[in-house]
Amino acid sequence: MPKNNNPTARYRRIHEIFTRRRGGDSVVKLQDLAEMLGIGLRQLNDDIKYMREKGAPLEYVPALRGWRYAEGRDFAMVDDQLLTDDDVLNIRMAIETFNKINNHEKAFGDLPGIFRKIYRASRKWTQSDTHQKYIYFDPLPRYDGGKHLKFMLKAIEESRRVEFQYMAFHAREPKTVVFDPWFLRHYDRRWYVGGFSHDELEGFVRTFPLERIVGLPVHKGFFHDKPPLYNAETYWKNIYGITVPPDGQVEEVVLEFSPMQGKYFLSTPFFEPFELLEQTPQKIVVRLHLIINIDLIRKLGSLGADVRVLAPHALVQNMQDFFQSALERYNR
């Protein structure tokens, strides 16, 4: 065989040889492997050393005087990249996550197909012949708004002004919105586009849920300036959810959790950063800096008796009104 001076081609060929021979006592002697590759033993030893450093599960079996891939470990090559078993696992986790979120052909074009191709490749890399599913997510509802994502993302990147018909839940007919899109935000299983609305009655930064756009949005020229007071890095810093009230001020929010719910919060907080003020067998108290909005009120309401607002007083009153309204509805 002609001498192989392409390192990447050699690594790929070594990987193919050992992948096919995995299992049991299947080994390849060093001299035989060198002849297959058309290289000398010194070069082969260097290649094996390099691949092992990169995570290849190559092991020498003295009793059989040969090399093999160790059982129970995965390794892959994609183009000129060497992927360890941890790399492949991370890829599969990412694919499962993205494929679950982006699971509609009409919303994301060929992205689901791309995910399937990569996922099939990752299963091939790991030599897994099982079709059993191991990763599960909460079921997602049918979501129509995703079909506008690519349009809005392109408009944001190109600073394009857009126009669309927006159907609010409380409205009887859609209204025309002329809009400068600045960002996309995902919250509570919905996508929102945020930016500047040219309606004088709208807020400084307006967000629209994509699923309530009727028909298809269109381009209406370009925009060139964002308001100087808008800072994308700090806009969401003190917001839980998607709603930013007009003239909303950051306040110290102090919450007292029941012991069990407090542990849930500490392990997976619904907002960060927070400060742990007190932790006893009876309660866990934390402090957050937030702008009070309807999303926060609904979140706290969903926790029922497992959380109590200690401050500020305005939020205490909000929660009392929230639960009083719910009680009245049940008592009708």
SVG drawing of the C-alpha trace seen along z (x, -y; Angstrom):
<svg xmlns="http://www.w3.org/2000/svg" viewBox="-72 -58 82 72">
<polyline fill="none" stroke="black" stroke-width="0.4" points="0.0,0.0 1.3,-3.5 2.6,-5.5 -0.2,-7.4 1.0,-10.9 -2.4,-12.4 -2.8,-12.2 -6.5,-12.8 -7.1,-10.1 -4.9,-7.7 -6.9,-8.5 -10.2,-7.9 -8.9,-4.6 -7.6,-3.4 -11.0,-4.3 -12.9,-2.4 -10.7,0.7 -11.1,0.9 -14.8,0.0 -15.5,3.0 -13.5,5.3 -14.9,4.3 -16.1,7.0 -14.7,10.1 -11.0,11.0 -10.9,9.2 -7.6,7.4 -5.2,6.1 -1.5,6.7 0.7,3.7 2.5,5.0 -0.7,5.9 -2.2,2.5 0.9,0.7 0.7,2.7 -3.0,1.9 -2.2,-1.8 1.0,-1.8 3.1,-3.4 6.0,-2.4 5.7,-1.2 7.1,-4.4 4.5,-6.5 1.8,-4.1 2.9,-4.3 2.8,-8.1 -0.8,-7.9 -2.0,-5.5 -0.5,-7.8 -2.2,-10.8 -5.6,-9.2 -5.4,-7.9 -4.6,-11.4 -7.7,-12.6 -9.9,-10.0 -9.8,-7.0 -10.5,-3.8 -7.4,-2.0 -6.0,0.6 -3.2,3.2 -4.0,6.8 -0.7,8.5 -2.2,12.0 -3.3,11.5 -0.4,9.3 -2.7,6.8 -4.7,3.6 -8.5,3.1 -11.1,0.6 -12.1,1.1 -15.6,2.2 -18.1,-0.2 -16.5,-3.4 -17.6,-5.4 -15.4,-7.4 -16.1,-9.0 -14.7,-11.1 -16.5,-13.8 -14.5,-15.2 -11.1,-15.9 -12.5,-16.1 -12.0,-13.4 -15.0,-13.0 -14.9,-11.2 -17.8,-9.4 -18.5,-12.5 -18.6,-14.6 -21.1,-12.2 -23.3,-12.1 -23.4,-15.9 -24.3,-16.0 -27.1,-13.5 -28.5,-15.5 -28.4,-18.7 -30.1,-17.1 -32.9,-15.7 -33.4,-19.1 -33.5,-21.1 -35.5,-18.5 -38.1,-18.6 -38.3,-22.4 -38.1,-22.7 -40.5,-20.0 -42.6,-21.5 -41.5,-21.3 -43.5,-24.4 -41.9,-26.4 -38.3,-25.5 -38.0,-24.3 -35.4,-21.6 -34.1,-21.9 -35.9,-18.8 -34.5,-16.8 -31.0,-18.0 -31.5,-17.0 -32.6,-13.5 -29.5,-13.1 -27.1,-14.2 -29.0,-11.9 -28.7,-8.9 -25.0,-9.7 -24.5,-9.9 -26.1,-6.5 -23.8,-5.1 -20.8,-6.8 -21.7,-5.0 -22.4,-1.7 -25.8,-1.6 -28.3,0.8 -31.1,0.2 -34.1,-1.9 -35.2,-2.4 -35.8,-6.1 -34.0,-7.2 -34.7,-11.0 -38.2,-12.3 -39.6,-15.8 -42.9,-17.3 -45.3,-17.3 -45.3,-20.6 -48.5,-22.1 -49.1,-22.7 -47.3,-26.0 -48.0,-28.0 -45.8,-31.0 -42.6,-29.3 -43.2,-29.7 -42.3,-33.4 -39.0,-32.8 -36.8,-32.8 -38.4,-35.9 -38.1,-37.9 -34.5,-36.7 -33.5,-37.9 -35.2,-41.2 -33.4,-41.7 -30.0,-40.9 -30.6,-43.2 -32.3,-46.0 -35.5,-45.7 -38.7,-47.4 -41.7,-45.0 -45.4,-45.2 -47.9,-42.5 -51.5,-41.9 -51.7,-41.3 -54.8,-39.6 -54.9,-40.3 -57.0,-37.9 -59.4,-40.7 -59.8,-42.1 -62.5,-41.4 -60.3,-41.9 -56.6,-42.2 -54.7,-45.5 -51.8,-46.6 -48.5,-46.9 -45.5,-48.7 -42.5,-47.4 -38.7,-47.6 -37.7,-44.1 -34.7,-44.1 -34.7,-40.6 -36.4,-37.2 -37.3,-35.8 -38.5,-32.4 -40.7,-32.2 -43.3,-29.8 -43.3,-27.7 -43.9,-30.7 -41.7,-32.8 -41.9,-36.6 -40.5,-39.3 -39.5,-42.5 -38.7,-46.0 -40.2,-49.4 -43.8,-49.8 -44.7,-52.8 -48.1,-53.0 -47.9,-56.0 -50.1,-54.2 -47.6,-51.2 -44.9,-50.9 -41.3,-51.9 -40.3,-48.2 -43.1,-46.1 -43.2,-42.3 -45.6,-40.4 -46.2,-36.7 -45.6,-35.2 -48.6,-32.9 -51.0,-35.8 -49.6,-37.3 -52.2,-36.8 -51.0,-35.9 -47.5,-36.7 -45.4,-39.7 -43.7,-41.8 -40.7,-44.1 -41.3,-47.9 -37.9,-49.4 -35.1,-49.7 -34.6,-51.2 -31.3,-52.7 -31.5,-53.8 -32.5,-52.2 -33.5,-54.4 -30.4,-55.3 -32.0,-54.3 -32.4,-50.7 -29.7,-48.3 -30.2,-44.7 -27.8,-43.4 -29.7,-44.9 -33.3,-45.0 -34.2,-41.6 -31.9,-41.7 -34.8,-42.3 -37.7,-40.7 -39.4,-37.4 -41.3,-36.5 -42.0,-38.7 -44.0,-41.7 -42.3,-45.0 -44.8,-47.4 -44.6,-51.1 -42.6,-53.0 -41.8,-49.7 -39.2,-50.1 -36.8,-47.4 -37.9,-46.4 -36.6,-44.1 -38.8,-41.0 -38.6,-38.9 -40.1,-35.4 -40.7,-32.8 -40.9,-29.2 -42.0,-26.1 -39.1,-23.8 -39.7,-21.5 -40.6,-24.2 -37.6,-26.1 -35.3,-23.2 -36.9,-23.1 -36.2,-26.8 -32.6,-26.5 -31.9,-23.6 -33.7,-25.1 -34.5,-28.8 -37.1,-30.4 -35.0,-33.6 -31.4,-34.5 -29.5,-36.0 -31.0,-35.7 -29.8,-36.1 -30.5,-33.4 -31.5,-35.2 -32.6,-32.4 -32.7,-28.6 -34.2,-26.6 -36.2,-23.4 -39.4,-25.5 -38.7,-27.9 -36.4,-29.2 -36.3,-33.0 -34.7,-34.6 -34.4,-38.1 -34.6,-39.0 -34.5,-42.3 -37.4,-42.4 -39.8,-44.6 -43.3,-43.4 -45.3,-42.3 -48.2,-39.9 -45.9,-37.1 -44.3,-37.2 -47.7,-37.3 -49.0,-34.3 -45.8,-32.4 -46.1,-33.0 -49.8,-32.2 -49.0,-28.8 -47.0,-27.9 -50.1,-28.3 -49.5,-28.0 -45.8,-27.0 -44.7,-30.5 -45.5,-33.8 -44.5,-37.3 -42.9,-39.2 -42.0,-42.3 -42.8,-44.7 -46.2,-45.6 -47.5,-46.3 -46.7,-42.7 -48.4,-41.4 -51.5,-43.2 -51.2,-41.9 -51.1,-38.4 -54.1,-38.9 -56.1,-40.3 -55.0,-37.4 -56.2,-34.7 -59.3,-36.6 -60.3,-36.7 -59.7,-33.0 -61.7,-32.3 -64.6,-34.3 -64.6,-32.4 -64.8,-29.1 -67.6,-30.4 -69.8,-31.4"/>
</svg>
